[in-house]
Structure formats: C-alpha cells, structure tokens
C-alpha cells in the first residue's frame, strides 16, 4: 500500500478504555490521517500544541470538544457526526469517575512515549534538587537569618525567571503561527484543497439538493481560490465549480459510497472574490437534469 503523507502508525489502545472512548480515538486518528498532516503541521494548523495532539490521539488525555472541532476543520469533514461520538465518549468517561488522563502505556511501546518518559524524569530530578536546596537554606536561615534570607530570595528569582521565559516562548511559539499558503490564484488551479495550506476557507454559498446531497462553495481569501465540497447520498453524481472567467473544475462521486462524514471535493479554481463562483450538481447518468446556484445563495 502506498504510504500517504501524514499517515501515522498508531500504538494499540489500552483495553481498559470504555468502548465509546476507543471508538472516538480511532475516529480522530482516521481524521488526522485523512488531513495528511504531521503532528507538527496539525499543531500549527489548529493552534493546539503537538504534544497535546500526541496525548489526545494516544488516549493519554481525553480530548476537549474544541480540539475535536479543530481536527474536523483540518480534515474538512462534517463535524456533527464526530461531535456526537465525542459526547457519547465524554459521558462514558465521566461515568467511570475519571478526573485525570488514562494511565501511561509501557515505556517500550513507542519512541514518542520513551521521549515522554525522559521528559517526566527531568522535572522529578529538578524537584528533588529544589527540595534539598530549600532544606539547606532553612538550616542556614536558622543560623544566619538576615544573610541567608537575601540569598534564598535571589536563588528563587534566578530559578523562576528562566521558567517564565520558557513558558512564554512556548505559548507564543510555532504552535500558534499560521503556515503561509503554498499556492495562490492560478497556481492553485487543479490542486486538491486538502493538500494545500489554504487554512482559512469560508463557506460563501450552500444548498441541499433535491435528493438530499449537501453542497457548499468554499473560498480561501489567502489563496484566492475556491472549490466545492459535498456530502454524498448516493454514487455516481458529479459536481462542477465555475469561476467568473468561465473556467471550470469538476469531481465525480466514487463508485463506492464514502463512509459517513466523508465528502467529495473538487479541485481548486482561481477566484479573488466569491462573486461569480457557481456550483452545478448533476445527480447521475440515470437521473437527468442539474441544479446550480451562485456564491451568496
């Protein structure tokens, strides 16, 4: 099987997890693979740190609702079904009375976890050193209160300042930085929107077809390109987006109906503005006719 960019090799989930929680984590893993983003890219896209995603996707910490919504947007899937599964998993997790993350797996299961163990050991060693230093300072204060009090205050200031700098740099670091788009206008034409960095799409037109198929016209202001996404209800339909200049891009639903929550997406078409973008929906060869609408509808 050809390896897709961003696809991960996941570790086995603990058998002690509630079934609803296991199903949610498996769904989130599939969405992450569908987005074709690495954990670092996913962190940059969602403004949620890479380490947080590693914990959510390995069931070390229960994912918050906003993280699930952000992952749905990154994978460009309808979030309603996924949020429904999140609510069931949240209820199952709370019924068990959990107030903390699931237990850590064995250190030898993943390289990422081995690195995490090293990170866990370092704070423990630091805390042990601080504890011994404070005990020694307490003894000195008893003998020489004025001089040692000043020394302890200086030591605490010296220890806290680097920690504050590191914390600030972490909060304002690459996790919150937006990736620049890799295409714009004509250079986006014919490209799959799921593989570009057009991270700011907005829905500029939508309609539900007579057969129930959901259609949306999407536009990325940063890339100045648009496309159509749809949630199919049957096989073999065709969607087409046309730009103000008359250029067109199209997509056809696969012969096998996608699973719930997945969509069919056209390739991108250059458009600086929503005005003039037009979507046409062709039900199938056996169902003549078409339904069209413009952006702004």
Rosetta blueprint (number, residue, H / E / L):
1 X L
2 X L
3 X L
4 X L
5 X L
6 X L
7 X L
8 X L
9 X L
10 X L
11 X L
12 X L
13 X L
14 X L
15 X L
16 X L
17 X L
18 X L
19 X H
20 X H
21 X H
22 X H
23 X H
24 X H
25 X H
26 X H
27 X H
28 X H
29 X H
30 X H
31 X H
32 X H
33 X H
34 X H
35 X H
36 X L
37 X L
38 X L
39 X H
40 X H
41 X H
42 X H
43 X H
44 X H
45 X H
46 X H
47 X L
48 X L
49 X L
50 X H
51 X H
52 X H
53 X H
54 X H
55 X H
56 X H
57 X H
58 X L
59 X L
60 X L
61 X L
62 X L
63 X L
64 X L
65 X H
66 X H
67 X H
68 X H
69 X H
70 X H
71 X H
72 X H
73 X H
74 X H
75 X H
76 X L
77 X L
78 X L
79 X H
80 X H
81 X H
82 X H
83 X H
84 X H
85 X H
86 X H
87 X H
88 X H
89 X H
90 X H
91 X H
92 X H
93 X H
94 X H
95 X H
96 X L
97 X L
98 X L
99 X L
100 X L
101 X L
102 X L
103 X L
104 X L
105 X L
106 X L
107 X L
108 X L
109 X L
110 X L
111 X H
112 X H
113 X H
114 X H
115 X H
116 X H
117 X H
118 X H
119 X H
120 X H
121 X H
122 X H
123 X H
124 X H
125 X H
126 X H
127 X H
128 X H
129 X H
130 X H
131 X H
132 X H
133 X H
134 X H
135 X H
136 X H
137 X H
138 X H
139 X H
140 X H
141 X H
142 X H
143 X H
144 X L
145 X H
146 X H
147 X H
148 X H
149 X H
150 X H
151 X H
152 X H
153 X H
154 X H
155 X H
156 X H
157 X H
158 X H
159 X H
160 X H
161 X H
162 X H
163 X H
164 X H
165 X H
166 X H
167 X H
168 X H
169 X H
170 X H
171 X H
172 X L
173 X L
174 X H
175 X H
176 X H
177 X L
178 X L
179 X L
180 X L
181 X L
182 X L
183 X L
184 X L
185 X H
186 X H
187 X H
188 X H
189 X L
190 X L
191 X L
192 X E
193 X H
194 X H
195 X H
196 X L
197 X L
198 X L
199 X L
200 X L
201 X E
202 X E
203 X E
204 X E
205 X E
206 X E
207 X E
208 X E
209 X L
210 X L
211 X L
212 X L
213 X L
214 X E
215 X E
216 X E
217 X E
218 X E
219 X E
220 X E
221 X L
222 X L
223 X L
224 X L
225 X E
226 X E
227 X E
228 X E
229 X E
230 X E
231 X E
232 X L
233 X L
234 X L
235 X L
236 X L
237 X L
238 X E
239 X E
240 X E
241 X E
242 X E
243 X L
244 X L
245 X L
246 X L
247 X L
248 X E
249 X E
250 X E
251 X E
252 X E
253 X L
254 X L
255 X L
256 X L
257 X L
258 X L
259 X L
260 X L
261 X L
262 X L
263 X L
264 X E
265 X E
266 X L
267 X E
268 X L
269 X E
270 X E
271 X L
272 X L
273 X L
274 X L
275 X L
276 X L
277 X L
278 X E
279 X E
280 X E
281 X E
282 X E
283 X L
284 X E
285 X L
286 X L
287 X E
288 X L
289 X L
290 X L
291 X E
292 X E
293 X E
294 X E
295 X L
296 X L
297 X L
